[in-house]
Amino acid sequence: MTRTASVERNTKETQISLSFNVDGTGQSSLKTDVPFMDHMLDLFTKHGQFDLTVEANGDIEIDDHHTTEDIGICLGQALREALGDKRGIKRYGSAFVPMDEALAQVVVDLSNRPHLEFKGELPSQKVGTFDTENVHEFLWKFALEARMNLHVIVHYGHNTHHMIEGIFKALARALDEATMVDPRIEGVLPSTKGML
């Protein structure tokens, strides 16, 4: 079973081409014009053992918002398409990741019911040139398009870079667990409703 998908999104604000492999080896090729997102997506790819290729051109002369948001949209669409009907997957995943003084927790349910809960205060409005409010925007659009229930909790920390890095690493590890095929399920949907 090959669980891969490719997505393209072309608007007046961004042009994005993205390919995603759920069952990868942690390989990434990232050209987003947003260096901080390249860094976070590289971490996400390696810690989830996914393969991810992103080429994005956006109106970064305004700010990074549209590019970051639209990458979240495309990644969510690709994850949803790659998982197909989700038969046999574990569905739920969770991870705690410490990053020096920061501790992040992510819990996911690939439920087909999109929701984001984000608990935590990022101390700085920027990391380099990146607006940290875009982290929430990325996560919300990713959850919405992947149609997953996503809970993100930053328990503590004071370095904003470390806190965000912990989020992306925990997100990767939680999704790696949730997307795993469980041989005990034998191709059945993991729901008492008979559908997700």
QUIDA-V503718 format. One line per field, one symbol per residue. psi: psi as a letter, one per 30 degrees, with the letter a starting at -180 (. if undefined). burial: + if it has 9 or more other ideal C-beta (glycine too) atoms within 8 Angstrom, else -. A space follows every 50 residues. Layout:
BEGIN
psi = ???
burial = ???
END
This chain:
BEGIN
psi = kjillkkkkjafeljkkkkkjehaggkkjkifgjeeeeeeeeeeeeffhl kkkkjkklhffdafeeeeefeeeeeeeeeeeefbfgkfleekllkkkkjc fkkkkkkljifgjkkkkjjkkkekfkjbgkjfffeeeeeeeeeeefhljj kkkjellfjeeeeeeeeeeeeeeeeeeefkkjfffhgkkikffgl.
burial = --+++++-+----+++++++++-+-+-+-+-+-+-+++-+++++++++++ ++++++-+-+---++++++++++++++++++++--++++++++++-+-+- -++++++++++--+-+---+-+----+--+++-+++++++++++++++++ ++++--+-++-++++++++++++++++++--+--+---++-----+
END
